[in-house]
């Protein structure tokens, strides 16, 4: 009987304590980095919030949180968040990321054609997925003549050795890339293209560009 009374007393003492709710919106995302909104409420008091993976803003070490609040976080991979109330069991919440962030070198293969004589070749764009979160460090081109690489509004000139001329802007590697072959090199490549009387376009020389990122530590 005494044991039952003690259990009942503890149950009454804990009634209305701990975590009332702890949610993520959305709980599942396609690719990192993605923004997720966490919101929570304790029955009473405050607590602490932490994450088992690097997120923005950082949650390792854990941070103090109010009784009821929300927080926008950016996740790069599947992450388990832990909400710890005072003097009550913790609550865990998993946000799933289908395609985690990466930071790796990428090779872009450009193909195009020469629509007409007297002008340079036209190449189709190439892209690097958004989950590649590296910062552009350098480029290496395969062409033995100068080309211009366009990315996120920046124009990066490569010399005949495929090396950047001047500093490379520290911009994200993800996104669309375009190339042009300026000057005499482009005209020479397209010298056999059709003239004003028409004809079939001439295939341009394939060009490869290697994108070299710098990977920032969280």
C-alpha positions as CSV (number, residue, x, y, z in Angstrom):
1,X,0.0,0.0,0.0
2,X,2.8,2.4,0.9
3,X,4.5,1.7,-2.5
4,X,1.3,2.5,-4.4
5,X,0.9,5.7,-2.4
6,X,4.4,6.7,-3.4
7,X,3.9,6.0,-7.1
8,X,0.6,8.0,-7.0
9,X,2.4,10.9,-5.3
10,X,5.1,10.9,-8.0
11,X,2.6,10.8,-10.8
12,X,0.7,13.8,-9.3
13,X,4.0,15.6,-8.9
14,X,4.9,15.1,-12.5
15,X,1.4,15.9,-13.9
16,X,1.9,18.9,-16.2
17,X,5.7,18.7,-16.3
18,X,8.0,17.8,-19.2
19,X,7.5,18.5,-22.9
20,X,4.0,19.3,-24.1
21,X,5.0,19.2,-27.8
22,X,8.1,19.3,-30.0
23,X,7.7,19.6,-33.7
24,X,9.6,20.2,-37.0
25,X,8.2,21.7,-40.1
26,X,8.9,20.1,-42.5
27,X,10.1,16.9,-40.8
28,X,11.5,15.5,-44.1
29,X,13.4,17.5,-46.7
30,X,14.8,16.5,-50.1
31,X,18.3,17.9,-50.1
32,X,20.6,19.8,-47.8
33,X,21.1,22.6,-47.0
34,X,17.4,23.1,-46.1
35,X,15.7,25.4,-43.6
36,X,13.5,23.7,-40.9
37,X,11.3,25.4,-38.3
38,X,11.4,23.8,-34.8
39,X,8.8,24.8,-32.3
40,X,8.1,23.5,-28.8
41,X,6.4,24.0,-25.5
42,X,7.1,22.8,-22.0
43,X,4.3,22.3,-19.5
44,X,6.2,24.6,-17.3
45,X,9.7,26.0,-16.8
46,X,12.4,26.2,-19.4
47,X,15.1,23.8,-20.7
48,X,17.8,23.1,-23.3
49,X,18.0,22.3,-27.0
50,X,20.8,20.4,-28.8
51,X,21.5,18.6,-32.1
52,X,23.7,15.6,-32.9
53,X,24.9,17.0,-36.2
54,X,26.2,20.4,-37.3
55,X,23.4,22.9,-38.0
56,X,23.0,26.6,-38.3
57,X,22.8,28.2,-35.8
58,X,25.0,25.7,-33.8
59,X,23.3,23.6,-31.2
60,X,26.4,21.8,-30.0
61,X,26.9,22.6,-27.2
62,X,23.3,22.8,-26.2
63,X,21.6,26.1,-25.7
64,X,19.0,27.3,-23.1
65,X,15.5,27.8,-24.4
66,X,12.3,29.3,-23.1
67,X,9.1,27.5,-22.1
68,X,7.5,28.2,-25.5
69,X,9.4,29.3,-28.6
70,X,10.5,28.4,-32.1
71,X,13.8,28.4,-34.0
72,X,14.7,28.3,-37.7
73,X,17.6,26.0,-38.3
74,X,19.5,24.9,-41.5
75,X,20.2,21.2,-41.7
76,X,22.7,19.5,-44.1
77,X,22.1,15.8,-43.1
78,X,19.6,13.8,-41.1
79,X,19.7,15.3,-37.6
80,X,18.3,14.3,-34.2
81,X,17.3,17.2,-32.0
82,X,17.0,16.8,-28.3
83,X,14.7,19.0,-26.1
84,X,15.5,18.7,-22.4
85,X,13.1,20.1,-19.8
86,X,14.1,20.6,-16.2
87,X,13.5,17.6,-14.0
88,X,11.7,15.6,-16.7
89,X,12.5,13.1,-19.5
90,X,14.0,14.5,-22.7
91,X,12.2,14.5,-26.0
92,X,13.9,13.6,-29.3
93,X,12.9,14.7,-32.8
94,X,14.5,13.5,-36.1
95,X,14.6,15.6,-39.3
96,X,15.3,13.4,-42.3
97,X,17.4,14.7,-45.2
98,X,17.2,12.5,-48.3
99,X,20.3,13.9,-50.1
100,X,22.8,15.2,-47.5
101,X,25.1,18.1,-48.2
102,X,28.4,17.3,-49.9
103,X,31.6,19.2,-50.8
104,X,33.4,17.6,-53.7
105,X,35.2,18.4,-56.9
106,X,32.9,18.4,-60.0
107,X,33.6,17.9,-63.7
108,X,31.5,19.8,-66.2
109,X,31.4,18.6,-69.8
110,X,30.4,21.3,-72.2
111,X,29.2,20.5,-75.8
112,X,28.0,22.9,-78.4
113,X,28.0,23.8,-82.0
114,X,28.9,26.6,-84.5
115,X,25.6,27.9,-85.9
116,X,27.3,30.2,-88.5
117,X,30.6,31.3,-89.8
118,X,32.0,34.6,-88.5
119,X,31.0,34.0,-84.9
120,X,32.2,31.8,-82.0
121,X,30.6,28.6,-80.8
122,X,27.6,28.2,-78.6
123,X,27.7,25.8,-75.6
124,X,24.9,24.6,-73.5
125,X,25.0,25.2,-69.7
126,X,26.1,22.8,-67.1
127,X,25.1,22.7,-63.4
128,X,26.3,21.6,-60.0
129,X,23.6,20.4,-57.5
130,X,22.6,22.7,-54.7
131,X,23.6,20.2,-52.1
132,X,27.3,20.7,-53.0
133,X,28.0,23.4,-50.4
134,X,31.7,24.0,-51.3
135,X,33.1,27.5,-52.0
136,X,34.8,28.0,-55.3
137,X,38.6,27.7,-54.9
138,X,39.8,27.2,-58.5
139,X,39.0,25.9,-62.0
140,X,40.9,23.8,-64.5
141,X,39.9,23.8,-68.2
142,X,40.8,21.3,-70.8
143,X,41.0,23.7,-73.8
144,X,44.4,24.8,-75.1
145,X,43.0,28.3,-75.9
146,X,41.5,30.9,-73.6
147,X,37.8,30.6,-72.5
148,X,35.5,32.5,-70.2
149,X,33.5,30.7,-67.5
150,X,30.4,32.4,-66.2
151,X,28.9,31.5,-62.8
152,X,26.6,33.4,-60.4
153,X,27.3,36.6,-62.2
154,X,31.1,36.3,-62.2
155,X,33.2,35.9,-65.3
156,X,36.4,33.8,-64.7
157,X,38.9,33.9,-67.5
158,X,41.0,30.8,-68.1
159,X,44.3,31.0,-70.1
160,X,45.5,28.6,-72.8
161,X,46.8,26.3,-70.0
162,X,43.3,26.1,-68.5
163,X,44.3,28.1,-65.4
164,X,42.4,31.1,-64.0
165,X,43.8,34.5,-64.8
166,X,43.7,36.5,-61.5
167,X,41.8,35.7,-58.4
168,X,38.9,33.4,-58.3
169,X,35.9,34.8,-56.4
170,X,34.9,32.9,-53.2
171,X,31.3,32.1,-54.4
172,X,29.3,28.9,-53.9
173,X,30.2,26.1,-56.4
174,X,26.5,25.1,-56.8
175,X,24.5,26.5,-59.6
176,X,24.7,27.0,-63.4
177,X,27.9,27.4,-65.4
178,X,28.3,28.7,-69.0
179,X,31.4,29.1,-71.2
180,X,32.3,31.2,-74.2
181,X,35.3,31.1,-76.5
182,X,36.3,34.7,-77.2
183,X,38.2,36.2,-80.0
184,X,40.2,34.5,-82.7
185,X,40.0,31.0,-81.1
186,X,36.2,31.0,-81.3
187,X,36.3,32.2,-84.9
188,X,38.9,29.6,-85.9
189,X,36.8,26.8,-84.4
190,X,33.8,27.9,-86.4
191,X,35.5,28.7,-89.7
192,X,33.8,25.8,-91.4
193,X,30.3,26.6,-90.1
194,X,27.6,27.4,-92.7
195,X,27.5,30.8,-94.3
196,X,24.6,33.1,-95.2
197,X,23.2,30.5,-97.7
198,X,22.6,28.0,-94.8
199,X,23.7,24.5,-94.0
200,X,24.2,22.2,-91.1
201,X,25.8,23.6,-87.9
202,X,29.4,22.4,-87.2
203,X,30.0,20.6,-83.9
204,X,32.1,22.6,-81.5
205,X,35.1,21.2,-79.7
206,X,34.0,19.6,-76.4
207,X,35.5,21.4,-73.4
208,X,35.8,20.1,-69.9
209,X,36.0,22.3,-66.8
210,X,36.9,20.9,-63.4
211,X,35.4,22.8,-60.5
212,X,37.6,22.7,-57.4
213,X,35.9,23.7,-54.1
214,X,37.1,24.7,-50.7
215,X,35.2,22.8,-48.0
216,X,34.4,25.0,-44.9
217,X,34.4,23.2,-41.5
218,X,31.2,23.6,-39.5
